[in-house]
Amino acid sequence: MSWELLLWLLALCALLALVVQLLRFLRADADLTLLWAEWQGRRPEWELTDMVVWVTGASSGIGEELAYQLSKLGVSLVLSARRMHELERVKRKCLENGNLKEKDILILPLDLTDRSSHEMATKAVLQEFGRIDILVNNGGVSQRALCVDTSLDVFKELIELNYLGTVSLTKCVLPHMIERKQGKIVTVNSMVGIIAAPLSTGYCASKHALRGFFNTLRSELATYPGITISNICPGPVQSNIVKNALTEEVTKPTGSTADQSYKMATSRCVRLMLVAMANDLKEVWISDQPFLLMIYLWQYMPTLAWWLTNKAAKRRIENFKSGVDADSSYFRSVKKKHD
């Protein structure tokens, strides 16, 4: 075989591999590192069993689904949120459908904005189970309003709840993990913690702040390899986050009941989260196309990403001002074009 023919064969193989990867990416619903871990990595059923997992924001959405899937893995669960009756409902379903007993689930009402209560809450978990293996920072609220119309109180609430509340609880749990030299701190961020999204200035700011905080904290914990910090960045996921989102006033949520069929199923998002937790991945992006592509563009081709974002922003703001649901109208049209 001549060298020229060998080089042509190698080039053909490289081109074929590139095409295969492109096809995989077009069908992807998460970053390729996470999908590889799902295929070849450690299984949540092997890695997370018998752990003590504290989940905030456990009364609905991603936190609720996370509780259900964790309950089938044989963990000890701590469920926290503000609404006690909703936590009781989630606990009942965990007991009905999971592999846990009454003693394996602790309901611990928690207000992330009441930072003075976080130390006592942490002590309550340690008293009940003796340790905290995984803290899942999932509590938070979103926003749908133009910056110019938004009260400063809304920005304060978003920072207090999404950022400072999460930082406060993490600081309460961290000394315990440092003492044991092991643990996982998992934070449910958002794709808007990486990119920009109009109508969500305060929400984006709080999520960018979280990403910066936990990336820096990870570097400070380099001498504790047993403690892992994971940022989970989902795109549109079926939940009540838009319904409960703040508008231009703190006391005025959107109350949106728009169609969510275009969003990723909560169960799929949570399954990928568990894979990330089992494999100690530092940051993962979970989203259907074309939203996943936008995250990649923001990471690797920011100039193009800005151009696309500005074009999309005009349409989204027009829909918002005309009273059309800004999320469903825009995202469904974008996804339809992609499909």
C-alpha positions in Angstrom: 0.0 0.0 0.0 1.4 3.4 -1.0 1.8 6.2 1.4 -0.5 8.3 -0.7 -3.3 5.7 -0.5 -2.8 5.4 3.3 -3.1 9.2 3.7 -6.3 9.2 1.7 -7.7 6.4 3.9 -6.8 8.3 7.1 -8.4 11.5 5.7 -11.5 9.5 4.8 -11.7 8.0 8.3 -11.2 11.4 9.9 -14.0 12.8 7.7 -16.3 9.9 8.6 -15.6 10.4 12.3 -16.4 14.1 12.0 -19.7 13.3 10.3 -20.6 10.8 12.9 -19.9 13.3 15.7 -21.9 16.0 13.9 -24.9 13.6 13.6 -24.6 12.8 17.3 -24.5 16.4 18.2 -27.6 17.2 16.2 -29.5 14.5 18.2 -27.9 15.4 21.5 -29.8 16.6 24.5 -26.7 17.4 26.6 -23.1 18.2 26.2 -21.0 15.4 24.7 -19.0 14.8 27.9 -22.2 14.2 29.8 -23.6 11.9 27.1 -20.3 10.0 27.1 -20.6 9.5 30.8 -24.2 8.3 30.4 -23.0 5.7 27.9 -19.6 4.6 29.4 -19.4 6.2 32.8 -20.4 5.2 36.4 -24.1 4.5 36.9 -26.1 6.5 39.6 -27.5 3.1 40.8 -23.9 2.1 41.7 -22.5 5.4 43.0 -25.3 7.2 44.9 -26.8 4.3 46.9 -26.8 4.8 50.7 -25.9 8.5 50.5 -27.5 11.3 52.4 -28.8 13.8 49.9 -30.2 17.2 50.8 -32.4 18.8 48.1 -33.6 22.4 48.2 -36.5 23.5 46.1 -37.9 20.0 46.5 -41.6 20.9 46.4 -41.9 21.1 42.6 -40.2 20.9 39.2 -36.7 19.6 39.0 -36.4 19.3 42.8 -39.5 17.2 43.0 -38.5 14.9 40.2 -35.1 14.5 41.7 -36.6 13.4 45.0 -38.6 10.7 43.2 -35.6 9.3 41.2 -33.3 9.4 44.3 -35.9 7.6 46.3 -35.5 4.6 44.0 -31.7 4.5 44.6 -31.9 3.8 48.3 -30.6 7.1 49.6 -31.5 9.1 52.7 -33.4 12.2 51.6 -33.8 15.6 53.1 -36.5 17.6 51.4 -36.5 21.4 51.8 -38.7 24.2 50.4 -41.0 26.8 51.9 -44.3 25.0 51.4 -44.7 22.3 54.0 -47.8 20.7 52.5 -46.1 20.3 49.2 -43.1 18.6 50.8 -45.5 16.2 52.6 -47.0 15.4 49.2 -43.6 14.7 47.7 -42.7 12.6 50.6 -45.8 10.4 50.3 -45.1 9.8 46.6 -41.4 8.9 47.4 -42.7 6.3 50.0 -45.3 5.0 47.6 -43.1 4.6 44.5 -39.5 4.5 45.9 -37.4 2.1 48.0 -37.4 4.2 51.1 -39.0 3.9 54.6 -40.4 6.7 56.7 -37.1 7.0 58.6 -35.2 7.6 55.4 -36.9 10.9 54.6 -36.6 14.1 56.6 -38.9 17.1 55.7 -37.1 20.3 56.6 -39.0 23.5 55.7 -36.4 26.1 54.6 -36.6 29.7 53.4 -33.3 30.5 51.5 -33.8 34.2 52.1 -33.8 33.6 55.9 -30.1 33.1 56.1 -30.1 33.1 59.9 -31.9 29.8 59.8 -29.4 27.9 57.6 -27.0 27.0 60.4 -29.8 25.5 62.5 -31.2 23.6 59.5 -27.7 22.1 58.8 -27.4 21.0 62.4 -30.9 19.4 62.1 -29.8 17.3 59.1 -26.6 16.2 60.9 -28.5 15.3 64.0 -30.9 13.2 62.0 -28.5 11.4 59.6 -25.0 12.1 61.0 -23.6 13.3 57.7 -24.4 15.2 54.5 -23.0 13.4 51.4 -24.6 15.6 48.7 -26.1 19.0 48.8 -28.3 19.9 45.8 -28.8 23.6 45.6 -32.0 23.7 43.5 -34.2 26.4 45.2 -34.7 29.6 43.2 -37.1 31.8 41.2 -37.0 33.2 37.6 -38.0 36.5 36.1 -40.0 37.8 33.1 -39.9 41.6 32.7 -38.0 44.3 30.9 -35.2 45.8 32.9 -36.4 49.4 32.5 -39.8 48.5 34.0 -38.5 46.3 36.9 -38.5 47.5 40.5 -35.1 47.3 42.2 -36.9 45.1 44.8 -37.1 42.4 42.2 -33.4 42.4 41.6 -32.8 42.3 45.4 -35.2 39.3 45.7 -33.5 37.4 42.9 -30.0 38.0 44.4 -31.2 37.2 47.9 -32.9 34.0 46.9 -31.0 32.6 44.0 -27.5 33.7 44.9 -27.0 34.7 48.6 -29.4 32.1 49.9 -27.5 29.4 48.0 -24.1 30.7 49.1 -25.2 30.9 52.7 -26.5 27.3 52.8 -23.4 26.1 51.0 -21.1 27.8 53.6 -23.0 26.1 56.4 -22.6 22.6 54.9 -19.0 23.1 53.6 -17.1 22.9 56.9 -18.7 19.5 57.5 -17.6 18.2 54.1 -14.1 19.7 54.7 -13.9 17.9 58.0 -14.8 14.6 56.3 -12.8 15.4 53.2 -15.6 14.3 51.0 -18.9 15.4 49.6 -20.7 16.7 46.6 -22.1 20.2 46.2 -24.5 20.2 43.1 -26.0 23.5 42.0 -28.8 23.7 39.5 -27.9 26.8 37.5 -29.3 27.5 34.1 -28.2 27.9 30.5 -28.7 31.6 31.2 -25.9 31.4 33.7 -23.8 31.1 30.5 -25.7 33.0 27.8 -27.8 36.1 27.8 -31.6 36.1 27.7 -33.8 39.2 27.3 -36.6 39.7 29.9 -34.4 38.1 32.6 -31.7 40.6 33.5 -32.0 39.9 37.3 -32.3 36.2 36.9 -29.3 36.0 34.5 -27.3 38.1 36.8 -28.0 35.8 39.8 -27.1 32.7 37.7 -23.9 34.2 36.3 -23.0 35.0 39.9 -23.6 31.4 41.0 -21.4 30.1 38.2 -18.6 32.4 39.2 -18.9 31.6 42.9 -18.8 27.8 42.5 -16.1 27.8 39.8 -13.9 29.8 42.2 -14.9 27.7 45.2 -13.8 24.6 43.3 -10.4 26.1 42.8 -10.2 26.8 46.6 -11.0 23.2 47.3 -8.2 21.8 45.1 -6.5 20.3 48.2 -9.7 18.3 48.9 -10.1 16.1 45.9 -12.9 14.2 47.7 -15.1 17.3 47.5 -16.7 17.9 44.1 -18.5 21.0 42.9 -20.9 20.5 40.0 -22.8 23.1 38.1 -25.9 21.9 36.3 -27.0 24.2 33.5 -30.4 23.1 32.0 -32.2 24.8 29.2 -36.0 24.9 28.9 -37.4 22.1 31.2 -41.0 21.3 32.0 -41.7 22.9 35.4 -43.5 25.8 37.1 -40.5 28.1 36.9 -42.2 30.4 34.4 -45.5 30.3 36.3 -43.8 31.4 39.5 -41.4 33.9 37.8 -41.3 37.4 39.1 -42.4 40.3 36.8 -41.8 44.0 37.3 -42.9 43.7 40.9 -42.0 41.2 43.6 -45.7 40.6 44.5 -46.7 39.9 40.9 -45.7 36.5 39.5 -46.5 35.8 35.8 -49.0 33.0 36.6 -48.3 31.6 33.1 -50.0 28.3 32.2 -48.6 28.3 28.6 -47.9 25.0 26.8 -44.6 23.4 27.8 -44.6 20.5 25.3 -41.6 22.0 23.5 -39.5 21.8 26.7 -37.4 18.8 27.8 -39.2 16.3 30.1 -38.3 16.8 33.7 -37.6 13.1 34.1 -34.9 13.2 31.4 -33.2 16.3 32.8 -33.0 14.7 36.3 -31.7 11.4 34.9 -28.8 13.3 33.3 -28.3 15.2 36.5 -27.8 12.0 38.4 -25.3 10.8 35.8 -23.4 14.0 36.3 -23.4 13.5 40.1 -22.3 9.9 39.8 -19.4 10.9 37.5 -18.4 14.0 39.4 -18.6 16.2 36.3 -17.7 19.8 37.0 -20.2 21.5 34.7 -22.9 20.0 32.4 -25.3 21.5 29.9 -28.6 19.8 29.6 -30.9 20.9 26.7 -32.5 19.9 23.5 -31.5 21.4 20.2 -31.2 24.2 19.1 -30.7 25.6 22.6 -27.7 23.3 23.2 -26.1 24.7 20.1 -26.5 28.2 21.5 -24.6 27.3 24.6 -21.7 25.9 22.5 -21.7 29.1 20.4 -21.6 31.3 23.5 -18.7 29.2 24.8 -16.6 28.9 21.6 -18.0 31.5 19.1 -19.2 34.5 21.1 -19.4 37.0 18.3 -21.7 34.8 16.3 -23.7 34.0 19.5 -24.2 37.7 20.1 -25.5 38.3 16.6 -28.0 35.5 16.9 -29.0 36.6 20.4 -29.7 40.1 19.3 -31.9 38.9 16.4 -33.8 36.6 18.8 -34.1 39.3 21.4 -36.0 41.7 19.1 -38.7 39.1 18.4 -39.0 37.9 22.0 -39.5 41.5 23.3 -42.0 42.2 20.6 -44.0 39.2 21.6 -43.8 40.2 25.2 -45.0 43.7 24.6 -47.9 42.5 22.5 -49.0 40.1 25.3 -48.0 36.9 23.6 -46.2 34.4 25.9 -42.6 35.2 25.2 -41.2 31.8 26.0 -43.6 29.4 24.2 -44.1 31.6 21.1 -40.4 32.1 20.5 -38.9 28.8 21.6 -41.5 26.7 19.8 -40.9 28.6 16.6 -37.2 28.2 16.9 -37.4 24.5 17.6 -39.9 24.0 14.7 -37.3 25.6 12.3 -34.6 23.3 13.7 -36.7 20.2 13.4 
